[in-house]
Amino acid sequence: MPETVVQQIKREEAARIPLGRRGEPEEVATWILRLADPATTWLTGQVPAIDGGLNLT
């Protein structure tokens, strides 16, 4: 896919996200580590939406 098309897709996606930007890998990794932490024992049966609010639209 040409780089111009990739950039256009990214801009269109960011426009649909309530926070106004795409997430960074480190932001998702933080939640993965938090959820995988053995101390996270009270969270069960949840499906966290780590999507900048995209699920709300």
Contacts in CASP RR format, 6 or more apart in sequence:
PFRMAT RR
TARGET T0000
AUTHOR 0000-0000-0000
METHOD contacts of the structure
MODEL  1
MPETVVQQIKREEAARIPLGRRGEPEEVATWILRLADPATTWLTGQVPAI
DGGLNLT
10 22 0 8 1.000
13 22 0 8 1.000
14 20 0 8 1.000
14 21 0 8 1.000
14 22 0 8 1.000
16 54 0 8 1.000
16 57 0 8 1.000
17 51 0 8 1.000
17 52 0 8 1.000
17 53 0 8 1.000
17 54 0 8 1.000
17 57 0 8 1.000
18 52 0 8 1.000
18 53 0 8 1.000
18 54 0 8 1.000
18 56 0 8 1.000
18 57 0 8 1.000
19 52 0 8 1.000
19 53 0 8 1.000
23 52 0 8 1.000
27 50 0 8 1.000
28 50 0 8 1.000
31 48 0 8 1.000
31 50 0 8 1.000
34 40 0 8 1.000
35 43 0 8 1.000
35 48 0 8 1.000
49 55 0 8 1.000
END
